[in-house]
Amino acid sequence: MAKVRKLKCLSLPRGEVTLTLGGDPEFEVLDQSGELVRASDYFDFEGSIGTDGAGSQLELRPRPSTTPEGFVENVRPLVAKVANMGFILSTIGDHHPLGGHIHFGCSDPEVLIENVEDFLYVLDPFLGIPLRETNGRARGGYDVLSAWEEKPYGWEYRTPPVAYYAEFEMLRVVYKLAKGIGEHLLHEKELVFEVGPDGIPLSKYYLLFLTEEEVNYFFSFIERWRERSVNPFLPKEGVPKLFLSFGDDWYEEQRELFRAVVKKLEKELKKPVELYLYGLRKSRGVVWALPTAEDEVRLFEPPYPEVVRDSYIPYYRIGIPYLYRVEEVPSEKVLRWFESRLRELFEQEGLL
């Protein structure tokens, strides 16, 4: 079905408006051991690298640019600076909602604001709908089409998630596509395109703004993300395979003993795994929320309800008895038992 859209009230001469693109991508933050940390514990709110309003995510605020290549080059040093500080940026978004907002600006912001609906009419099918495939599990109510917010420079397109920042080439292609759509609408004032049953334009219409190679790359990235074969971490070097976090009350000594047990298995893993060790209530007694534990100490019966397999990285919640978190230091026998049960779980899941 053909789609026609015309900007309603542009009266500026052709070529007079120069479009600039910016962004303020949000990331989950990991330390070098792979533990998820709260951004506000290590970064200030203000500046080119700062926390978002919630404080959990880290926000990069690169300078805008008139070219996609220029914007990518403005992002690179910010990523490098975070890496040099000892942190890893994640684009997954399974814990916190992560937006990859695109900022549209020009010398006359009113031109953009007055015609925002026309821009969204095109941006949604070309960018918003296909990129929704890369949303993390935590995106929730932010996963909506035509999401935008007025800004002094123009407005920001809030629909895309941040996943496309995982590869700088994908970032360049996305911004080239956004730039091409924006300039076409500003200067040509009309765009005719056809969409398939999924609401996404046919490939030939992407060729108005991208090369054939770039179009293929754009859709292959989305397919690779769906297959979980994109490395979602920035920087990519030195990322651990086992991501460990703790919940509820722990004495430091006990927490470090369990951390050491878990980390012993990291070098044997075939692919990344996320493990969350949380605390069971004292009233539960000496039981474990661990599917491979013996019947008499296993809290849950199979199928185990705390394995989340639809995360980008397999995610396992393991409940640890109150006794071994805050009352007693677990013995070597207990720790060896925990290691063997965890190993059995990973083997059953095909991770070792």
N, C-alpha and C positions, 0 to 999 in steps of 0.2 A: 504494500500500500504506500503510495507516494505521500510524503509529508512536506508541506510548504510552510515556511515561516518568514515573515518580513518584520524587520525592526520598524517601529511605528513612527518615531519622531526625530530621527537623526537628520540634522540639516547642515552638519559640518562638511566641508569639501573633502573629497576623497584624499586619503593620505595624510590629513592634518593631525589625526589622533595617533599617538604612539602608545601601544599597549605594553604595560609592564606586568610581570608575573612574580609573585612571591609565595611564601608559605610559612607555616609554623608547625611542622610535623611533631607528633607526640610519640614517645617511645616508652616501653617498659625498660627498667634499668636493672642490670645484674652486676654483681661484683665478680671478681676473677675466679671465684670458686663456683660460680653458677647460681648463687643465691639471689633471689629477687629482693631488691631493697627499695625503700621509699625515697624518691628523688629529693624531697625536701629535707631529708637528713644530711644531704651532702651538697646540695646546690641552692643558691638563692632564687628568689622569685623573678627578679629583674635580670636584664641583660640578654645577650645573644644566645646564651645557654642558661635556661632557667626552668623552674617548675611551672606546671600548669596550675589552675586555680585549686584543684583538689589536692595537689602536693604529691600524689603518687607517681605521676608520669613526668618525664623530662621533656621539655619543649625546646626545639632548636628554632632560632629566629634569624635565618640567613638574610642578607641584603637582597632586595628584589632585583630583577634584571630584565632587560628587554629581549634576551635570547634564552632559550632553554639551556644551551651550553654554559652561558654565564651563570645561570642560577645553580646548576650542578656544581660549578667551581666555587660558588659561595657556600655551598653545603659542606664540601669536602673538609675544609679546615676545622669546622665545628665538630664534625664526627671525629677527626683526628685528635682534637683537644680532649674530648671526652675519653677516648681510648688511652691517651697519655696520662689521664688522671686515674686509670685503673678500672674503668667501667666498660661494660658491654651494653650496647643498645639492641633491644629486641623489637621487631616489628610484628610479633605474633598477635598480641592483643587478647590472649585468653584470660588474663587476670584483670586488666584495666582497659577501658575503651580507648582506642588509639585512632585519632583522626589524621588524615593526610590532606588537610585543607589547602586549597589553591586560591591565592589572592590575585584578583584582577584589579588593576589600577591604571589610571591615565591622567593626563593633565586637566581633564574636565570630568571629574568623578560623576557628575550628574548624568552624563551621557550613559554611563554604565548602570547607574541605579535606576534610571527611568526605564531602561530596557532589560532589566534583569530577567523577567519572565521569558523573554525571547532567547536569551543565552541559556537558561536552564532547560528550555524545550529541546535544545540541541545537545547540551553537555550531558544531560541524563542518559540518553541512549548511547552516545559515543563513549562516555567515560563512566558515568555513575552506575549504570546497570552492569556492565562487564566487571568493574572493579568490586562490586558487592561480593563477588565470589571469594575475595581475599579478606573479608571481615573476620576478625577474631571472635571468639565465643562471648567476650565481654562487651561487644559493641552495643548490643541491646537497642534501646530507643534511639540511638544516634544513627542507626542503619536505616535512613530514610532518603528517598529521592528528593530532589529540588530543595535541599537544605542550604540556606545561605544566610549571611549576616552582613548588614551594612557596615562599612568602614570609612574612615576619612578619605582614603585613596580610591574607594569604589565599593567593592564587596568581596567576600570570600565564599567560595563554593565548599560546603562542609560535608557533602555526601561521601567523597572517597575516603577509605581507610588508609592507613600509612604503609601497608604492605609493599607498595611499589617502590618505596625507598630501599628495600632490601638489595636491589641492584641498581647502581648508578645509571646504567644504560636504560633500564626501565623508567627511572626518574626522568631522564632526558626525553625519552619517547613520549611519556605522559604529558610533559610540559610542552613539547613540540606540538602535540595534538591540541592541547588547550589553547596554546598561542595561535595555532592555525585557525581554529574555530572562532576564537574571539576576533581576530583581525578580519576574517572573511565576513563575519556579521557586521563589523563596524564599517567596512569599506564596500562590500558588495550588497549588503542589506538584505540578502536573500539566500536561502539554502534549501535545495530540494534533495530529499534522500528517501530511500526505501529501507524498511526494517523487516527482519525476519520474525518468526513466531515468538522468539524470545525477547523481542523489543530492541534488539541490537541491530544497527545498520549493516547492510551487506558490505562485504570487504571492499568492494570497488569504491564505496564512498569514503572509506578511510584513506584511500589513495589520493583524495583531494588534498590531504594534509601530511601524509607520511609516504615513505617509499614502500615498495612491496616487502622488502626485507624488514623494515620497521613494523609493518602491520603483522607479519608473521611472528616477529619477536613479541609484540604486545600480547597476542593471544596465546602464544606458547608459554609465556610467563604465567598467565592466569591458569593455564592447564597444569603447569608444573607446581604452582601453589596448591591447586586442588589435590594433586598427587603427593603433596608434602615433600617435594624434591628441591625446593628453593631453600638456600641457606638464609634464614631470616634474621641473622645477627650482623650488626655493624660494630666494630670491624669483624671480619670473618676469621681471622687468624687467632689461634689459641683459645677458641671457645670450648669449654668443657662439654663432655657428653652427658654428664649427670648433673641435673639441676635440683638442688636440695633446699628446702625451706622448712621452718619449724612453726608450729602454732601452740598456743596456750603456754602454761608455766613450765619452765625448765631451769634447773640449776646448771650453771655453766659447765661444770665438770661432766655431768651426765650428757649434756648436749654434745660436747666435743667427743665423748666416747662413741656415741651413736654416729656422729658425723664420720669418724675414722672408719667405722665398720662399713658404712655405705660407700665411702670413697674407695675402699679396697676393690670394689667390684667395677669401678668406672672404666679401667683399662680393658676390661673384657667385653664391654658393651659393643654391640654391632651398630647401634644407632642411638641417638639422644633419648633420654628418659627424664621425666620430671617426677620427683618424689617429695611428698609433703608429710612430715611426721608431726602428728598432732597428739594432744593429750586426752586420755580417757578419764572420766570422773573417778575419784577415789572409791566411791560406792560400787563401782564396777568390779573391784577386786583385781586380781592378777590375771587379766585377760587381754588379748591382743586383737585389734582390728586388722587382721592379716590373713588373707585367704588360705595360705599354706600352713598355718599353725595347726597343731593337733586339735582334735575336736574339743577336748576338755578345756582348752585355753583360747579357743577361737570365739570371738564375739558374734560374728555373722556366719550364717550358713551360705554356701555357694548357691546361686551365682552371687558373687561378691558385689555389693552395691556401691563400693567406693572406688572402683576403677573407672576412669573417664577415658574412653578410647577415641572420642571424637575431637580431642584437642589436637593442635598442630603437632605437639610432641606428646606421646603417651604419658598420661598423668595418673599417678597412684597415690591415694591417701592411706597412710598406715597409722593406726591408733596405737599409742604406747601406754602401758599401765602407769598410773600415778606413782606407784611404788618406785619405779626405776627412773622417774623424771625428777622427783623432788624429795624422796624419803631416803632411798638407799642408792649407793653407787653400784650399778650392776656388776656382777662377777664376770670373770672371763668365760665361765660356762654359759651364762645368760647371753653374753655378746656373741659367742660362737653359735649358739642356737639361733639367735636373730639373723646372723649372717647366712646360715644354712637355709633358713626359711625364706629369706629375701632372694637368695640365689635360686632356690626352687621356683619362686614366683617368676623371676626374670626368665628362667629356662622355659617354663610353661608358656610364657608369652612370646617366645622366640627372640628374646633380646640378647641372650648370651650364646 
